């Protein structure tokens, strides 16, 4: 097949290939010319052709298969959190909070009052600003901060990256990684540089390697990392701050998504002298996903640029929603409900991990809504077995950025809303699925 790829720059070559894909001249699965051949045909440096393919890969237009070459990507949907559409299986892969543990906003709605807000007025409700300022300052080393309100954490992270980066810039992401972060970087056309995560959070060597590769931003989950449940230890946080000390202008974004529900202390990568930083806290986990509001504290320059990113579209988050969040967040009864919800998530996950361990699938619960379960066989094989038993689970390789060897033998489960009978059945079915997939169960330790 002869392709009419043209261009002298990486951007022009990428645009030419994109046009061929859009016109249907290239279809999913079709191969692209090898880099060396393309460079020779166009009379350009090999690095220019490499950069063009890299841009197309970052945009999701093509996939690279090592020695198998570069091919047009399929149109499969990017994995997302939430319920699976049109599934008749019992879904334990949602990543959702338990609706029974979300505070009822009806009483707060009935008591809300305030005059209408008009164009040109301050974008942050004064009451929410005072509360949020105290909430964020309690955990931050830098004293000079500004607040921004966005329509959720994903909205904040997307706009923070957009105000600091251009297409093909490198971003350090945890590996395994939160699906929304993968999607945000993919859609933005940035290059994801994986940083391994262990039980203490983002690894020191992984971050150092990412910085050596020239990342311009780091996205980190300081506690309740999704999917692993890991939280930064104080030792690890101090080590990571030391690594970042030599890179004060790399944008550090901390997504503290579990905040008020977390059973772990907050420990930050952001040092007192770091120049570009942002701490994002959404209310979706403790007040519900439909409460599309997040508070971002950042350095003044980042805040100013973030505000500029808001102006072309949604200039402000509804003040009615801001007042509702404030009313709920400052209600002592709601605060007690949130604390109880955090305790229940932890207890239910611990109980399910104990069920699995007793059946020969060693498991331990981290922090957060989910369990990250290690298996002795590929998770895809176990997933298929569980589908035959009526369960829909999520295999760990969906969260992997680089080496999927460990993640491919993991399941991420959302089980906190299961009753005892269903939890017993799921645990037994997982053990049976492991056996059916050729895995060996581990005899539980006798105390």
C-alpha positions as a printed NumPy array, in Angstrom:
array([[  0.   ,   0.   ,   0.   ],
       [  1.392,   3.381,  -1.032],
       [  0.595,   6.212,   1.384],
       [  0.755,   9.876,   0.464],
       [  2.328,  11.045,   3.706],
       [  3.784,  14.532,   3.404],
       [  5.49 ,  17.128,   5.604],
       [  8.876,  18.412,   6.674],
       [  8.207,  18.944,  10.384],
       [  6.917,  16.46 ,  12.955],
       [  3.666,  18.408,  13.293],
       [  3.073,  18.442,   9.519],
       [  3.841,  14.729,   9.16 ],
       [  1.492,  13.904,  12.047],
       [ -1.24 ,  16.075,  10.503],
       [ -0.799,  14.281,   7.172],
       [ -1.218,  10.848,   8.778],
       [ -4.195,  12.111,  10.788],
       [ -5.854,  13.299,   7.56 ],
       [ -5.352,   9.872,   5.968],
       [ -6.999,   8.234,   8.992],
       [ -9.906,  10.68 ,   8.974],
       [-10.516,  10.153,   5.231],
       [-10.495,   6.376,   5.673],
       [ -7.361,   5.853,   3.594],
       [ -5.893,   4.317,   6.748],
       [ -8.072,   2.028,   8.844],
       [ -7.685,   0.526,  12.328],
       [ -4.905,  -2.048,  12.268],
       [ -3.225,  -0.762,   9.098],
       [  0.583,  -0.504,   9.392],
       [  2.492,   2.744,   8.984],
       [  5.879,   2.868,   7.255],
       [  8.882,   2.115,   9.472],
       [ 10.434,   5.288,  10.866],
       [ 13.635,   4.933,   8.831],
       [ 11.734,   4.38 ,   5.574],
       [  9.422,   7.326,   6.233],
       [ 12.335,   9.621,   7.031],
       [ 14.146,   8.569,   3.85 ],
       [ 11.039,   9.034,   1.692],
       [ 10.396,  12.533,   3.069],
       [ 14.05 ,  13.563,   3.204],
       [ 13.894,  14.426,   6.901],
       [ 15.906,  13.486,   9.971],
       [ 14.908,  10.183,  11.561],
       [ 14.195,  12.012,  14.839],
       [ 11.59 ,  14.115,  13.036],
       [  9.718,  10.98 ,  11.968],
       [ 10.028,   9.573,  15.504],
       [  8.553,  12.78 ,  16.926],
       [  5.652,  12.644,  14.446],
       [  4.784,   9.073,  15.45 ],
       [  5.127,  10.042,  19.107],
       [  2.573,  12.836,  18.641],
       [  0.181,  10.423,  16.956],
       [  0.676,   7.869,  19.728],
       [  0.022,  10.466,  22.423],
       [ -3.165,  11.489,  20.609],
       [ -4.323,   7.874,  20.522],
       [ -4.265,   7.735,  16.718],
       [ -1.64 ,   4.991,  16.444],
       [ -0.136,   2.268,  18.626],
       [  3.46 ,   1.03 ,  18.646],
       [  4.083,  -2.712,  18.937],
       [  7.868,  -2.799,  19.217],
       [  9.26 ,  -4.958,  16.447],
       [  5.704,  -5.344,  15.171],
       [  5.828,  -1.748,  13.972],
       [  3.388,   1.149,  14.261],
       [ -0.285,   0.646,  13.399],
       [ -3.45 ,   2.715,  13.257],
       [ -5.203,   2.41 ,  16.606],
       [ -8.61 ,   0.817,  16.97 ],
       [-11.58 ,   2.821,  18.121],
       [-12.102,   1.001,  21.397],
       [-13.312,   3.178,  24.223],
       [-10.847,   4.282,  26.89 ],
       [-11.513,   2.55 ,  30.198],
       [-13.492,   4.757,  32.574],
       [-14.672,   4.569,  36.155],
       [-18.332,   3.854,  36.987],
       [-20.946,   1.253,  36.225],
       [-20.504,  -0.815,  33.071],
       [-23.195,  -0.033,  30.539],
       [-25.68 ,  -2.767,  29.558],
       [-24.214,  -5.434,  31.823],
       [-26.462,  -7.968,  33.523],
       [-23.588,  -9.076,  35.786],
       [-23.16 ,  -7.96 ,  39.386],
       [-20.716,  -5.077,  38.952],
       [-17.939,  -4.982,  41.555],
       [-15.638,  -2.853,  39.392],
       [-17.34 ,   0.528,  39.663],
       [-15.047,   2.566,  41.938],
       [-18.2  ,   4.249,  43.242],
       [-18.88 ,   5.342,  46.816],
       [-21.76 ,   3.638,  48.637],
       [-24.918,   5.755,  48.069],
       [-26.133,   4.8  ,  51.553],
       [-23.061,   6.546,  53.021],
       [-23.545,   9.825,  51.137],
       [-25.223,  12.576,  53.237],
       [-28.742,  13.553,  52.169],
       [-28.59 ,  17.171,  50.902],
       [-32.35 ,  17.807,  51.078],
       [-32.295,  19.453,  54.515],
       [-29.392,  21.689,  53.482],
       [-31.173,  22.629,  50.25 ],
       [-34.271,  23.668,  52.141],
       [-32.27 ,  26.032,  54.337],
       [-30.179,  27.644,  51.616],
       [-30.712,  31.299,  50.83 ],
       [-28.892,  34.13 ,  49.137],
       [-29.26 ,  36.722,  46.451],
       [-28.649,  35.87 ,  42.772],
       [-25.074,  36.134,  41.504],
       [-24.499,  38.185,  38.343],
       [-21.764,  38.407,  35.69 ],
       [-18.554,  40.024,  36.838],
       [-18.913,  39.172,  40.53 ],
       [-16.265,  37.196,  42.469],
       [-16.273,  33.601,  41.278],
       [-15.825,  32.054,  44.736],
       [-18.599,  32.324,  47.281],
       [-17.126,  34.245,  50.265],
       [-18.282,  31.703,  52.831],
       [-16.88 ,  28.757,  50.902],
       [-13.632,  30.637,  50.357],
       [-13.108,  31.168,  54.102],
       [-13.851,  27.527,  54.89 ],
       [-11.755,  26.141,  52.011],
       [ -8.808,  28.401,  52.829],
       [ -8.608,  26.974,  56.35 ],
       [ -9.134,  23.404,  55.048],
       [ -6.241,  23.634,  52.596],
       [ -3.777,  25.683,  54.677],
       [ -3.892,  23.118,  57.465],
       [ -1.908,  20.678,  55.292],
       [  0.333,  22.85 ,  53.108],
       [  3.887,  24.055,  53.702],
       [  3.814,  27.062,  51.315],
       [  2.077,  29.998,  52.988],
       [  1.381,  32.021,  49.834],
       [ -1.534,  30.28 ,  48.175],
       [ -4.593,  31.094,  46.094],
       [ -7.857,  29.194,  45.76 ],
       [ -9.686,  28.159,  42.586],
       [-13.021,  26.327,  42.361],
       [-13.527,  23.925,  39.453],
       [-16.151,  21.402,  38.368],
       [-14.462,  18.456,  40.04 ],
       [-10.927,  17.131,  40.378],
       [-10.626,  15.836,  36.799],
       [-11.59 ,  19.303,  35.539],
       [ -8.943,  20.871,  37.783],
       [ -6.164,  18.479,  36.724],
       [ -7.   ,  18.875,  33.023],
       [ -6.882,  22.67 ,  33.266],
       [ -3.756,  22.661,  35.423],
       [ -1.908,  20.586,  32.84 ],
       [ -3.248,  22.692,  29.967],
       [ -2.032,  25.95 ,  31.519],
       [  1.492,  24.568,  31.971],
       [  2.105,  22.174,  29.067],
       [  1.977,  21.891,  25.31 ],
       [  1.312,  18.789,  23.233],
       [  4.016,  16.108,  23.576],
       [  5.274,  17.456,  26.926],
       [  6.061,  14.718,  29.434],
       [  3.963,  14.14 ,  32.574],
       [  4.924,  11.825,  35.442],
       [  2.023,   9.564,  36.401],
       [  1.814,   6.858,  39.033],
       [  1.99 ,   3.309,  37.676],
       [ -0.516,   1.705,  38.097],
       [ -2.6  ,   4.827,  37.632],
       [ -6.084,   6.261,  38.155],
       [ -8.019,   5.749,  34.914],
       [ -9.151,   9.366,  34.665],
       [ -5.55 ,  10.598,  34.877],
       [ -4.542,   8.257,  32.057],
       [ -7.457,   9.531,  29.982],
       [ -6.677,  13.196,  30.719],
       [ -3.045,  12.862,  29.637],
       [ -4.02 ,  10.81 ,  26.594],
       [ -6.623,  13.333,  25.376],
       [ -4.3  ,  16.273,  26.067],
       [ -1.642,  14.788,  23.802],
       [  0.971,  14.66 ,  26.566],
       [  3.491,  11.855,  27.089],
       [  2.912,   9.783,  30.194],
       [  6.119,   8.81 ,  32.009],
       [  5.34 ,   6.016,  34.484],
       [  6.527,   6.207,  38.093],
       [  6.123,   2.895,  39.954],
       [  4.044,   2.817,  43.136],
       [  4.738,   0.57 ,  46.107],
       [  3.161,   0.298,  49.569],
       [  4.57 ,   3.714,  50.557],
       [  3.418,   5.513,  47.412],
       [  5.34 ,   6.914,  44.449],
       [  8.891,   5.519,  44.453],
       [ 11.947,   7.734,  44.829],
       [ 13.92 ,   6.175,  41.972],
       [ 10.865,   6.286,  39.761],
       [ 10.371,  10.007,  40.342],
       [ 14.08 ,  10.709,  39.887],
       [ 14.055,   8.828,  36.57 ],
       [ 10.974,  10.739,  35.389],
       [ 12.602,  14.068,  36.213],
       [ 15.741,  12.978,  34.36 ],
       [ 13.49 ,  12.351,  31.34 ],
       [ 12.351,  15.963,  31.439],
       [  8.817,  15.764,  32.804],
       [  7.231,  19.179,  33.221],
       [  4.503,  18.025,  35.611],
       [  3.996,  15.345,  38.254],
       [  0.53 ,  14.048,  39.203],
       [  0.506,  12.241,  42.539],
       [ -2.101,  10.799,  44.905],
       [ -0.768,  11.354,  48.443],
       [ -3.151,   8.859,  50.062],
       [ -5.727,   6.234,  49.022],
       [ -3.974,   5.869,  45.659],
       [ -6.307,   4.438,  43.056],
       [ -6.07 ,   1.515,  42.324],
       [ -3.505,   0.311,  44.905],
       [ -4.783,   2.007,  48.079],
       [ -1.227,   3.103,  48.945],
       [ -0.541,   6.249,  50.984],
       [  2.683,   8.189,  51.293],
       [  4.679,   7.451,  54.417],
       [  6.39 ,  10.398,  56.103],
       [  9.785,   8.94 ,  55.196],
       [  8.818,   8.567,  51.544],
       [  7.264,  12.031,  51.34 ],
       [ 10.445,  13.571,  52.741],
       [ 12.576,  11.663,  50.221],
       [ 10.375,  12.766,  47.331],
       [ 10.482,  16.401,  48.466],
       [ 14.272,  16.166,  48.513],
       [ 14.316,  14.877,  44.925],
       [ 11.988,  17.697,  43.849],
       [ 14.116,  20.326,  45.581],
       [ 16.338,  20.528,  42.483],
       [ 13.276,  20.968,  40.227],
       [ 11.259,  23.821,  41.802],
       [  9.509,  24.801,  38.55 ],
       [  8.144,  21.346,  37.715],
       [  4.403,  21.544,  38.351],
       [  3.451,  19.163,  41.181],
       [ -0.259,  18.307,  41.294],
       [ -1.536,  16.418,  44.331],
       [ -4.973,  14.834,  43.946],
       [ -6.191,  14.216,  47.494],
       [ -9.444,  12.679,  46.28 ],
       [-10.29 ,  10.73 ,  49.46 ],
       [ -9.47 ,  13.616,  51.868],
       [-12.187,  13.642,  54.571],
       [-12.802,   9.884,  54.278],
       [ -9.164,   8.841,  54.538],
       [ -7.883,   6.835,  57.482],
       [ -4.314,   7.94 ,  56.767],
       [ -2.571,  11.239,  57.585],
       [ -1.972,  13.66 ,  54.713],
       [  1.675,  13.826,  53.653],
       [  2.73 ,  16.105,  50.846],
       [  5.34 ,  16.166,  48.074],
       [  5.116,  19.953,  48.026],
       [  8.014,  21.559,  49.867],
       [  7.869,  25.025,  51.388],
       [ 10.061,  26.464,  48.607],
       [  8.535,  24.671,  45.623],
       [  7.474,  27.248,  43.021],
       [  4.816,  25.495,  40.894],
       [  2.3  ,  23.361,  42.744],
       [ -1.379,  22.603,  43.265],
       [ -3.348,  20.606,  45.825],
       [ -6.746,  19.446,  44.538],
       [ -9.538,  18.202,  46.781],
       [-12.865,  17.137,  45.34 ],
       [-16.014,  16.63 ,  47.432],
       [-17.298,  13.798,  45.216],
       [-16.222,  10.876,  47.396],
       [-17.832,  12.136,  50.621],
       [-20.71 ,  14.307,  49.316],
       [-21.383,  12.306,  46.134],
       [-20.18 ,  12.24 ,  42.495],
       [-23.006,  14.57 ,  41.436],
       [-21.464,  17.323,  43.592],
       [-19.198,  18.461,  40.763],
       [-16.94 ,  20.729,  42.783],
       [-13.264,  20.696,  43.712],
       [-11.104,  23.142,  45.622],
       [ -7.616,  23.794,  44.256],
       [ -4.965,  25.556,  46.326],
       [ -1.929,  26.614,  44.307],
       [  0.889,  29.095,  44.046],
       [ -0.284,  32.546,  42.862],
       [  1.069,  32.244,  39.306],
       [ -0.48 ,  28.822,  38.752],
       [ -3.762,  30.137,  40.158],
       [ -3.7  ,  33.078,  37.754],
       [ -3.04 ,  30.816,  34.778],
       [ -5.71 ,  28.386,  35.95 ],
       [ -8.216,  31.238,  36.135],
       [ -7.326,  32.129,  32.552],
       [ -8.047,  28.546,  31.505],
       [-11.533,  28.9  ,  32.992],
       [-12.475,  32.031,  31.061],
       [-13.137,  30.516,  27.607],
       [-15.728,  28.088,  28.981],
       [-17.209,  27.613,  32.421],
       [-16.096,  30.81 ,  34.112],
       [-17.342,  29.799,  37.533],
       [-18.978,  26.933,  39.401],
       [-22.572,  27.66 ,  40.407],
       [-22.747,  29.626,  43.645],
       [-25.795,  27.571,  44.577],
       [-23.605,  24.454,  44.461],
       [-20.842,  26.26 ,  46.352],
       [-23.288,  27.272,  49.109],
       [-24.676,  23.746,  49.278],
       [-21.184,  22.29 ,  49.705],
       [-20.411,  24.855,  52.395],
       [-23.653,  24.113,  54.25 ],
       [-22.975,  20.382,  54.223],
       [-19.253,  20.593,  54.986],
       [-19.803,  22.796,  58.051],
       [-22.742,  20.797,  59.46 ],
       [-21.578,  18.824,  62.55 ],
       [-24.097,  16.073,  61.808],
       [-22.796,  15.675,  58.257],
       [-19.202,  15.714,  59.528],
       [-20.064,  12.812,  61.828],
       [-21.662,  10.946,  58.909],
       [-18.529,  11.441,  56.801],
       [-16.299,  10.157,  59.588],
       [-18.549,   7.125,  60.027],
       [-18.514,   6.498,  56.273],
       [-14.708,   6.491,  56.26 ],
       [-14.681,   3.982,  59.094],
       [-17.208,   1.759,  57.314],
       [-15.279,   1.728,  54.027],
       [-12.152,   0.67 ,  55.896],
       [-13.961,  -1.985,  57.94 ],
       [-15.758,  -3.502,  54.956],
       [-12.596,  -3.664,  52.863],
       [-10.657,  -5.192,  55.756],
       [-13.413,  -7.794,  56.233],
       [-13.394,  -8.771,  52.567],
       [ -9.599,  -9.008,  52.501],
       [ -9.849, -11.341,  55.503],
       [-12.425, -13.473,  53.651],
       [-10.091, -13.869,  50.689],
       [ -7.079, -14.641,  52.875],
       [ -9.034, -17.325,  54.731],
       [ -9.821, -18.964,  51.372],
       [ -6.186, -19.005,  50.227],
       [ -6.016, -15.714,  48.279],
       [ -3.803, -13.512,  50.49 ],
       [ -5.105,  -9.946,  50.484],
       [ -4.709,  -6.753,  52.495],
       [ -6.766,  -3.591,  52.314],
       [ -5.149,  -0.222,  51.73 ],
       [ -6.962,   3.107,  52.032],
       [ -9.772,   4.18 ,  49.728],
       [-12.851,   2.703,  48.108],
       [-11.216,  -0.295,  46.423],
       [ -9.18 ,  -3.433,  47.008],
       [ -6.074,  -4.268,  44.941],
       [ -5.902,  -8.057,  45.072],
       [ -2.817, -10.042,  44.014],
       [ -3.415, -13.309,  42.155],
       [ -1.172, -16.281,  41.328],
       [ -2.505, -16.337,  37.735],
       [ -3.367, -13.723,  35.087],
       [ -6.273, -11.546,  36.19 ],
       [ -7.918, -11.786,  32.76 ],
       [ -8.288, -15.544,  33.22 ],
       [ -9.852, -15.055,  36.652],
       [-12.092, -12.304,  35.288],
       [-13.454, -14.643,  32.604],
       [-14.165, -17.305,  35.207],
       [-15.943, -14.77 ,  37.41 ],
       [-18.132, -13.605,  34.52 ],
       [-19.412, -17.18 ,  34.226],
       [-20.322, -16.957,  37.883],
       [-22.209, -13.67 ,  37.447],
       [-19.579, -11.113,  38.504],
       [-18.035,  -8.223,  36.604],
       [-14.56 ,  -7.293,  37.878],
       [-11.742,  -5.094,  36.567],
       [ -8.348,  -6.573,  35.688],
       [ -5.333,  -4.627,  36.897],
       [ -3.641,  -4.228,  33.526],
       [ -6.237,  -1.563,  32.624],
       [ -4.455,   0.691,  35.131],
       [ -0.906,  -0.067,  33.953],
       [  1.228,   2.42 ,  32.013],
       [  4.439,   0.472,  31.465],
       [  5.384,  -2.931,  32.837],
       [  2.047,  -4.66 ,  33.347],
       [  3.558,  -7.862,  34.763],
       [  2.415,  -7.153,  38.323],
       [ -0.792,  -5.327,  37.388],
       [ -1.783,  -8.157,  35.024],
       [ -2.058, -10.392,  38.094],
       [ -4.224,  -7.998,  40.051],
       [ -7.941,  -7.386,  40.416],
       [ -9.354,  -4.055,  41.499],
       [-12.563,  -4.687,  43.4  ],
       [-15.219,  -2.34 ,  44.797],
       [-16.921,  -4.464,  47.45 ],
       [-17.843,  -2.111,  50.284],
       [-21.561,  -2.143,  49.415],
       [-21.904,  -5.944,  49.451],
       [-23.906,  -7.595,  52.203],
       [-22.337, -10.461,  54.127],
       [-23.953, -13.187,  51.99 ],
       [-22.857, -11.607,  48.702],
       [-19.377, -10.91 ,  50.078],
       [-19.037, -14.566,  51.117],
       [-20.196, -15.705,  47.668],
       [-17.835, -13.365,  45.791],
       [-14.832, -14.389,  47.895],
       [-15.618, -18.071,  47.328],
       [-16.088, -17.477,  43.605],
       [-12.725, -15.679,  43.37 ],
       [-10.995, -18.613,  45.054],
       [-12.779, -21.025,  42.704],
       [-11.873, -18.879,  39.689],
       [ -8.205, -18.903,  40.697],
       [ -8.279, -22.709,  40.888],
       [-10.083, -22.968,  37.539],
       [ -7.446, -20.719,  35.945],
       [ -4.679, -23.05 ,  37.148],
       [ -3.629, -21.125,  40.237],
       [ -2.683, -22.593,  43.604],
       [ -4.333, -21.301,  46.747],
       [ -2.24 , -20.549,  49.822],
       [ -3.091, -22.296,  53.055],
       [ -4.015, -19.603,  55.627],
       [ -1.642, -19.188,  58.546],
       [ -2.785, -20.654,  61.844],
       [ -2.26 , -18.353,  64.808]])
